Amino acid sequence: MPVRLRLQRHGRRKRPFYHIVAADARAPRDGKFIEKLGTYNPMTVPATIELDHMAAYRWIMKGAQPSDTVRAILRFKGVMYFKHLMRGVEKGALSQEEASKKFEEWIAAKEGGATARRETEAQKTAKFHKDLSGKVPVIKVPEPEPVVVAAAPAAAEAEAPAEPSATSELDAAMAEAKGTTEAPATDKEA
């Protein structure tokens, strides 16, 4: 069964939104897939890409063939560079620590450029609104999520019971966003 890493289209007409998936090469474009690796939204400036780096790397190492667009996305997000570094570790040209350090430096430089591009776009938008209406609306720029290379599942399970419930945090955040000061009622208080 040949596996392809490709885009699966979602979204409405003229507003595409893609899932990056590992799928059987014989399956239809929007049909069954084996694993979802991330998302790609080309409608934002710059394009928003969320990708599970390690899952994509595992599929590449198993022999999955990416489509041209997905190959460009993997190169942009550093999966292909990580593969290059890991081949150097296998051959003995680099140690694991050196490869990890190089990859983290590359990611930091890449994220710095993306952050600068988002700020530039926000300034252009603010200038446009100021020229158009005379005042600048408050525009929130989404912060990129940090890249997590690997996580220990046992540590996540051990921390889960100690944290408060996600619904109460969500309710508190919603109340704060609306501007209300009173806390929402929960089942525990009743």
C-alpha positions as MATLAB code, in Angstrom:
seq = 'MPVRLRLQRHGRRKRPFYHIVAADARAPRDGKFIEKLGTYNPMTVPATIELDHMAAYRWIMKGAQPSDTVRAILRFKGVMYFKHLMRGVEKGALSQEEASKKFEEWIAAKEGGATARRETEAQKTAKFHKDLSGKVPVIKVPEPEPVVVAAAPAAAEAEAPAEPSATSELDAAMAEAKGTTEAPATDKEA';
ca = [
       0.000    0.000    0.000;
       1.798    3.198   -1.120;
       1.243    6.095    1.277;
       1.095    9.724    0.152;
       1.305   12.830    2.293;
      -1.139   15.215    0.668;
      -3.688   17.952    1.161;
      -7.354   17.227    1.797;
      -9.570   20.176    0.892;
     -12.133   21.604    3.290;
     -13.766   25.003    3.586;
     -16.373   26.672    1.467;
     -16.236   27.825   -2.113;
     -13.365   30.258   -2.798;
     -12.226   29.956    0.852;
     -10.039   26.823    0.918;
      -8.752   25.238    4.091;
      -6.679   22.084    3.927;
      -5.859   19.178    6.221;
      -2.423   17.636    5.741;
      -2.970   13.879    5.821;
      -1.209   10.588    5.263;
      -3.463    8.577    2.941;
      -3.403    5.579    0.654;
      -2.391    6.783   -2.797;
      -5.438    5.030   -4.302;
      -7.942    6.813   -2.022;
      -9.842    9.827   -3.372;
      -8.593   13.332   -2.496;
     -11.177   13.991    0.210;
     -11.759   10.346    1.120;
     -10.344    8.065    3.796;
      -6.984    8.829    5.312;
      -4.654    7.062    7.727;
      -3.570    9.963    9.931;
      -4.106   13.732   10.081;
      -0.753   15.511   10.389;
      -1.850   19.132   10.492;
      -3.680   21.978    8.788;
      -2.864   24.582    6.144;
      -4.816   27.813    5.678;
      -3.619   29.737    2.599;
      -6.160   32.549    3.094;
      -4.290   34.257    5.943;
      -1.267   36.503    5.400;
       1.166   34.840    5.918;
      -0.378   31.408    5.429;
      -1.131   29.542    8.669;
       0.441   26.106    8.916;
       0.038   23.830   11.920;
       1.975   20.593   11.623;
       2.911   17.675   13.861;
       6.614   17.634   12.997;
       7.429   14.248   14.510;
       4.480   12.462   12.895;
       5.411   13.894    9.492;
       9.051   12.879   10.039;
       8.002    9.312   10.965;
       5.924    9.011    7.780;
       8.764   10.354    5.633;
      11.173    7.853    7.204;
       8.712    5.007    6.538;
       8.776    5.886    2.835;
       5.638    7.990    2.398;
       5.855   10.224   -0.669;
       4.686   13.832   -0.188;
       2.877   15.714   -2.935;
       4.650   18.771   -4.338;
       2.741   21.212   -2.131;
       3.172   19.120    1.006;
       6.889   18.746    0.241;
       7.145   22.552    0.128;
       5.260   22.801    3.436;
       7.509   20.195    5.057;
      10.579   22.035    3.818;
       9.198   25.359    5.104;
       8.385   23.926    8.547;
      11.751   22.174    8.914;
      10.793   18.502    8.652;
      13.099   17.944    5.689;
      15.945   19.754    7.489;
      15.352   17.544   10.545;
      15.555   14.483    8.276;
      18.836   15.816    6.881;
      20.247   16.288   10.401;
      19.143   12.821   11.519;
      20.903   11.255    8.510;
      24.042   13.078    9.669;
      23.596   11.582   13.145;
      23.181    8.080   11.671;
      26.367    8.488    9.636;
      28.308    9.821   12.631;
      28.932   13.308   11.222;
      26.960   14.934   14.071;
      26.041   14.022   17.599;
      22.390   14.042   18.676;
      22.978   17.147   20.829;
      24.583   19.073   17.950;
      21.731   18.135   15.622;
      19.115   19.202   18.186;
      20.909   22.506   18.761;
      21.103   23.228   15.010;
      17.428   22.384   14.546;
      16.339   24.614   17.460;
      18.422   27.524   16.105;
      16.883   27.048   12.663;
      13.350   26.987   14.094;
      14.011   30.109   16.191;
      15.272   32.009   13.137;
      12.319   30.834   11.059;
       9.743   31.819   13.717;
      11.416   35.221   14.073;
      10.891   35.887   10.381;
       7.266   34.772   10.526;
       6.610   36.986   13.568;
       8.134   39.967   11.761;
       5.906   39.273    8.743;
       2.776   39.100   10.925;
       3.680   42.421   12.577;
       4.285   44.048    9.194;
       0.888   42.862    7.952;
      -0.792   44.129   11.138;
       0.827   47.547   10.647;
      -0.297   47.662    7.005;
      -3.842   46.784    8.055;
      -3.822   49.413   10.818;
      -2.545   52.056    8.379;
      -5.261   51.130    5.890;
      -7.990   51.444    8.543;
      -6.539   54.742    9.789;
      -6.467   56.183    6.260;
      -9.984   54.903    5.612;
     -11.835   55.941    8.783;
      -9.403   58.108   10.740;
      -9.034   55.750   13.686;
      -7.205   52.500   14.230;
      -9.216   49.498   15.455;
      -7.628   47.099   17.912;
      -6.434   44.081   15.934;
      -5.135   41.060   17.806;
      -2.303   39.213   16.089;
      -2.401   35.477   16.874;
       0.787   34.247   18.491;
       2.286   31.100   16.986;
       2.309   28.052   19.212;
       5.742   26.823   20.249;
       7.061   23.768   18.458;
       7.088   20.676   20.659;
       9.553   18.080   19.415;
       8.557   15.219   21.729;
       6.428   14.856   24.855;
       6.235   12.142   27.480;
       2.689   10.730   27.692;
       3.165    9.509   31.280;
       4.004   13.018   32.488;
       0.884   14.435   30.814;
      -1.334   11.843   32.518;
       0.229   12.542   35.914;
      -0.407   16.300   35.608;
      -3.970   16.013   34.276;
      -5.833   15.397   37.581;
      -4.034   18.260   39.380;
      -5.280   20.919   36.920;
      -8.746   22.485   37.265;
     -11.366   21.432   34.784;
     -11.057   22.875   31.296;
     -14.732   23.848   31.176;
     -14.461   26.092   34.244;
     -11.370   27.775   32.754;
     -13.200   28.224   29.465;
     -16.252   29.683   31.230;
     -14.051   32.097   33.188;
     -12.256   33.175   30.011;
     -15.577   33.713   28.208;
     -16.904   35.800   31.113;
     -13.725   37.880   31.120;
     -13.969   38.438   27.361;
     -17.561   39.636   27.708;
     -16.504   42.035   30.457;
     -18.540   40.506   33.254;
     -16.917   40.262   36.646;
     -19.068   37.584   38.190;
     -17.879   34.018   37.862;
     -20.105   31.589   35.958;
     -21.970   29.013   37.978;
     -20.620   25.492   37.839;
     -21.997   22.159   38.981;
     -19.592   22.070   41.919;
     -21.012   25.273   43.440;
     -24.638   24.089   43.253;
];
